[in-house]
Amino acid sequence: MQRQSKQQIMEIKPSSWLEDEKNVRRFPVIASTLKSLGWEFVIITDEMMNRGSLLNNVKLLYRYAKIPLTLQNLIICHQYFHSKLPIPLSTAINNLQPQGIDKPILLKLIFLGFLKTDLMTQVNNNSPLYLSSQAYFAGSGEND
């Protein structure tokens, strides 16, 4: 697949194929080889293809992978979502925009796993966002 700024090889494999440890060990080797040639390697399972929303969400979130983030963005979002129940994306945008947090930043934080939402349903302005457990741990100051 050729995209504007990169070339990508996307393989669709049956989910059962991923259960074979030999196949799983091949991924890093293939990805590394292709990266050295300027290609990105992505594997999608047949189950993922069948889950249209998940695939669409992965495509959507991937577009925001290179959006720049600052430590201040993370701190603001951590403070905002820390003690709250899930918040609709549109509400979070409205509340955080005055502090410089817009929709692309929130979608990047979902992409990174800092924020969570249900990726099995199409991400939209009503999608509930919440802080991931990793973000809680990262912000807790504990080492385990």
C-alpha positions as CSV (number, residue, x, y, z in Angstrom):
1,M,0.0,0.0,0.0
2,Q,1.4,3.4,-0.9
3,R,0.5,6.3,1.3
4,Q,1.4,10.0,0.9
5,S,4.5,9.9,3.0
6,K,5.3,6.2,3.3
7,Q,5.1,2.8,1.8
8,Q,3.4,0.1,3.8
9,I,3.0,-3.7,3.5
10,M,-0.1,-4.9,5.2
11,E,-0.6,-8.7,5.6
12,I,-3.9,-10.2,6.5
13,K,-3.5,-13.5,8.4
14,P,-5.9,-15.9,10.0
15,S,-6.1,-15.5,13.8
16,S,-5.0,-19.1,14.2
17,W,-1.7,-18.2,12.4
18,L,-0.8,-15.9,15.3
19,E,-1.0,-18.8,17.7
20,D,2.1,-20.4,16.2
21,E,5.1,-19.2,18.1
22,K,7.3,-19.6,15.0
23,N,5.1,-17.2,13.0
24,V,5.1,-14.7,15.9
25,R,9.0,-14.7,16.0
26,R,9.1,-13.8,12.3
27,F,7.3,-10.5,12.8
28,P,10.2,-8.5,14.2
29,V,12.6,-9.9,11.6
30,I,10.3,-9.1,8.7
31,A,9.5,-5.6,10.2
32,S,13.1,-4.8,10.7
33,T,14.1,-5.9,7.2
34,L,11.3,-3.9,5.5
35,K,12.0,-0.9,7.7
36,S,15.6,-0.8,6.4
37,L,14.1,-0.7,2.9
38,G,11.8,2.2,3.8
39,W,8.6,0.1,4.2
40,E,6.4,-0.3,7.2
41,F,5.1,-3.8,8.0
42,V,1.6,-4.2,9.5
43,I,-0.3,-7.4,10.2
44,I,-4.0,-7.5,10.5
45,T,-6.0,-10.7,11.4
46,D,-9.0,-11.9,9.6
47,E,-11.0,-11.2,12.8
48,M,-9.9,-7.6,12.7
49,M,-11.0,-7.3,9.1
50,N,-14.4,-8.7,10.1
51,R,-14.7,-6.1,12.8
52,G,-15.1,-3.1,10.5
53,S,-15.2,-0.6,13.3
54,L,-12.0,-1.8,14.8
55,L,-10.2,-1.6,11.5
56,N,-11.7,1.8,10.7
57,N,-10.6,3.0,14.2
58,V,-7.1,1.7,13.8
59,K,-6.9,3.5,10.4
60,L,-8.3,6.7,12.0
61,L,-6.0,6.6,15.1
62,Y,-2.9,5.8,13.0
63,R,-3.3,9.1,11.1
64,Y,-2.6,10.9,14.4
65,A,0.5,8.9,15.4
66,K,2.8,11.7,14.4
67,I,1.0,14.5,16.1
68,P,3.5,16.2,18.4
69,L,2.8,15.9,22.1
70,T,4.3,17.8,25.0
71,L,4.7,16.8,28.6
72,Q,2.3,19.6,29.4
73,N,-0.3,17.9,27.1
74,L,0.0,14.7,29.1
75,I,-0.1,16.4,32.5
76,I,-3.3,18.4,31.5
77,C,-5.0,15.3,30.2
78,H,-3.9,13.2,33.2
79,Q,-5.3,15.8,35.6
80,Y,-8.5,16.2,33.6
81,F,-9.3,12.4,33.3
82,H,-7.8,11.3,36.6
83,S,-10.8,11.5,38.8
84,K,-13.6,11.4,36.2
85,L,-15.9,8.7,34.8
86,P,-15.8,8.2,31.1
87,I,-16.3,11.5,29.3
88,P,-17.6,11.9,25.7
89,L,-14.9,13.0,23.3
90,S,-16.8,16.2,22.4
91,T,-17.1,17.2,26.0
92,A,-13.4,16.6,26.6
93,I,-12.6,18.7,23.5
94,N,-14.8,21.6,24.6
95,N,-13.3,21.5,28.2
96,L,-9.7,21.1,27.2
97,Q,-9.4,23.3,24.1
98,P,-8.8,26.4,26.1
99,Q,-5.7,24.6,27.5
100,G,-4.4,23.7,24.0
101,I,-5.7,20.2,23.9
102,D,-7.7,19.5,20.7
103,K,-9.2,16.5,19.0
104,P,-5.9,15.4,17.2
105,I,-4.1,15.3,20.6
106,L,-6.9,13.3,22.2
107,L,-6.9,10.8,19.3
108,K,-3.1,10.5,19.5
109,L,-3.4,9.7,23.2
110,I,-5.9,7.0,22.4
111,F,-3.5,5.7,19.8
112,L,-0.7,5.6,22.4
113,G,-2.9,3.9,24.9
114,F,-2.8,6.8,27.4
115,L,-6.6,7.2,26.9
116,K,-9.0,4.4,26.3
117,T,-12.3,4.1,24.5
118,D,-14.2,1.1,23.0
119,L,-12.5,0.5,19.7
120,M,-15.1,-2.1,18.7
121,T,-17.5,0.7,18.0
122,Q,-16.8,3.6,15.6
123,V,-14.9,6.4,17.4
124,N,-17.0,9.6,17.2
125,N,-17.8,12.7,19.3
126,N,-19.9,10.6,21.6
127,S,-17.2,8.0,22.3
128,P,-16.5,7.8,26.0
129,L,-12.9,8.5,26.9
130,Y,-11.1,7.5,30.1
131,L,-7.6,7.3,31.4
132,S,-6.0,3.9,30.9
133,S,-4.7,1.9,33.8
134,Q,-1.1,2.4,32.5
135,A,-1.6,6.1,32.7
136,Y,-2.7,5.8,36.3
137,F,0.4,3.7,37.1
138,A,2.7,6.0,35.2
139,G,1.3,9.0,37.1
140,S,1.4,7.3,40.5
141,G,5.1,7.6,41.1
142,E,5.3,3.9,42.1
143,N,7.9,1.5,40.7
144,D,7.0,-2.1,40.4
